[in-house]
Amino acid sequence: MTDIIDERELGPVGQEIVFENDRVRVWHIRLEPGESQPLHRHDHPYLVVAVQGAKNVVQTVDGTRIDADEPTGGVVYRDPGAVHMLTNVGGTTYLARLVELK
């Protein structure tokens, strides 16, 4: 992948926005086993709440692979700026709410 990311190549952060106001945006994420989110960028700091956990892998735009086991009920905070895709490499459906802080 190139160092310059074309906006047209990036997908959304999740499948649908389930809540939004002037302070937060909440995305619904669902990945079946073997399914991936498209390459996307996080423009805001965010929290991920695993509603139903799974074994995931994060693949960054520079090719770095990060194992991201997300247990049910787990919460992680991430700073903005990341460009990556997420793949469910486990055997269970992954459900999460991603809360962007505006």
VOPAGU-2260 file (C-alpha; in pm, 1 decimal, decimal comma):
REM VOPAGU-2260
SITE   aa  ch    i         X         Y         Z
SITE  MET   A    0       0,0       0,0       0,0
SITE  THR   A    1     114,6     350,5     -57,4
SITE  ASP   A    2     191,1     615,9     201,6
SITE  ILE   A    3     -84,8     833,3      55,4
SITE  ILE   A    4    -431,8     693,1     114,9
SITE  ASP   A    5    -694,4     791,5    -139,0
SITE  GLU   A    6   -1018,5     881,6      39,4
SITE  ARG   A    7   -1212,0     676,8    -218,5
SITE  GLU   A    8   -1026,8     361,7    -108,8
SITE  LEU   A    9   -1135,4     390,7     255,2
SITE  GLY   A   10   -1450,1     233,1     391,5
SITE  PRO   A   11   -1663,9     334,6     689,0
SITE  VAL   A   12   -1560,0     269,4    1049,1
SITE  GLY   A   13   -1853,5      29,6    1099,9
SITE  GLN   A   14   -2163,3    -101,6     927,1
SITE  GLU   A   15   -2406,3     157,2    1059,1
SITE  ILE   A   16   -2428,0     458,4    1287,5
SITE  VAL   A   17   -2666,3     372,6    1572,2
SITE  PHE   A   18   -2639,7     704,8    1760,2
SITE  GLU   A   19   -2488,7    1045,8    1696,4
SITE  ASN   A   20   -2490,1    1388,4    1855,2
SITE  ASP   A   21   -2243,8    1678,6    1872,3
SITE  ARG   A   22   -2012,4    1489,1    2114,7
SITE  VAL   A   23   -2014,2    1122,4    2007,4
SITE  ARG   A   24   -2086,7     892,6    1714,8
SITE  VAL   A   25   -2164,6     525,8    1787,8
SITE  TRP   A   26   -2106,4     259,6    1520,9
SITE  HIS   A   27   -2238,9     -96,1    1508,6
SITE  ILE   A   28   -1978,1    -352,0    1400,5
SITE  ARG   A   29   -2055,9    -715,0    1318,7
SITE  LEU   A   30   -1804,5    -956,2    1169,9
SITE  GLU   A   31   -1876,6   -1321,4    1105,0
SITE  PRO   A   32   -1584,2   -1567,2    1130,7
SITE  GLY   A   33   -1346,3   -1495,5     842,1
SITE  GLU   A   34   -1511,5   -1161,1     758,4
SITE  SER   A   35   -1315,4    -832,5     736,7
SITE  GLN   A   36   -1398,4    -465,0     763,1
SITE  PRO   A   37   -1269,1    -260,3     471,0
SITE  LEU   A   38    -962,1     -43,2     514,3
SITE  HIS   A   39   -1071,8     263,9     710,9
SITE  ARG   A   40    -933,9     559,2     908,2
SITE  HIS   A   41   -1017,9     679,5    1256,7
SITE  ASP   A   42   -1033,8    1059,5    1260,1
SITE  HIS   A   43   -1143,7    1078,0    1626,6
SITE  PRO   A   44   -1030,8     910,2    1949,2
SITE  TYR   A   45   -1256,7     612,8    2017,6
SITE  LEU   A   46   -1364,0     333,1    2249,3
SITE  VAL   A   47   -1449,6     -17,4    2135,4
SITE  VAL   A   48   -1694,4    -214,9    2351,7
SITE  ALA   A   49   -1706,2    -585,5    2262,6
SITE  VAL   A   50   -2069,4    -692,2    2298,1
SITE  GLN   A   51   -1974,0   -1041,1    2178,9
SITE  GLY   A   52   -1602,0   -1099,7    2172,6
SITE  ALA   A   53   -1390,0   -1275,0    1911,4
SITE  LYS   A   54   -1033,5   -1332,6    1806,0
SITE  ASN   A   55    -948,6   -1050,9    1565,4
SITE  VAL   A   56    -646,8    -935,9    1369,7
SITE  VAL   A   57    -572,0    -572,8    1286,3
SITE  GLN   A   58    -380,6    -516,3     962,3
SITE  THR   A   59    -236,1    -163,9     943,5
SITE  VAL   A   60    -185,0      30,1     622,5
SITE  ASP   A   61     192,3     -23,2     652,3
SITE  GLY   A   62     147,3    -401,7     669,8
SITE  THR   A   63     180,9    -452,6    1045,2
SITE  ARG   A   64     -30,2    -739,6    1182,9
SITE  ILE   A   65    -161,3    -704,9    1539,3
SITE  ASP   A   66    -343,9    -985,3    1720,0
SITE  ALA   A   67    -647,4    -831,1    1889,3
SITE  ASP   A   68    -830,1   -1081,6    2106,6
SITE  GLU   A   69   -1139,6    -898,1    2227,1
SITE  PRO   A   70   -1324,2   -1070,3    2510,7
SITE  THR   A   71   -1697,6   -1021,4    2557,5
SITE  GLY   A   72   -1749,5    -709,2    2769,1
SITE  GLY   A   73   -1397,9    -581,9    2704,1
SITE  VAL   A   74   -1335,3    -212,8    2639,0
SITE  VAL   A   75   -1034,2     -57,5    2467,0
SITE  TYR   A   76    -941,1     306,0    2398,9
SITE  ARG   A   77    -755,6     410,7    2084,1
SITE  ASP   A   78    -610,6     743,1    1970,3
SITE  PRO   A   79    -714,1     884,6    1630,6
SITE  GLY   A   80    -518,9     853,3    1308,7
SITE  ALA   A   81    -507,5     476,9    1260,9
SITE  VAL   A   82    -563,8     341,4     909,8
SITE  HIS   A   83    -631,9     -30,1     920,8
SITE  MET   A   84    -869,3    -316,6     856,1
SITE  LEU   A   85   -1006,0    -567,0    1108,2
SITE  THR   A   86   -1056,8    -938,2    1039,7
SITE  ASN   A   87   -1238,2   -1188,5    1261,0
SITE  VAL   A   88   -1003,5   -1489,9    1257,9
SITE  GLY   A   89   -1192,1   -1675,4    1531,1
SITE  GLY   A   90   -1486,4   -1911,1    1524,5
SITE  THR   A   91   -1750,1   -1681,2    1675,6
SITE  THR   A   92   -1942,3   -1377,6    1550,6
SITE  TYR   A   93   -1789,2   -1047,8    1665,0
SITE  LEU   A   94   -2030,8    -774,2    1776,3
SITE  ALA   A   95   -1912,2    -436,8    1900,2
SITE  ARG   A   96   -2005,2     -76,7    1954,5
SITE  LEU   A   97   -1739,0     172,5    1854,3
SITE  VAL   A   98   -1781,1     512,0    2021,0
SITE  GLU   A   99   -1605,4     801,4    1849,1
SITE  LEU   A  100   -1538,6    1101,3    2072,8
SITE  LYS   A  101   -1582,9    1422,4    1873,2
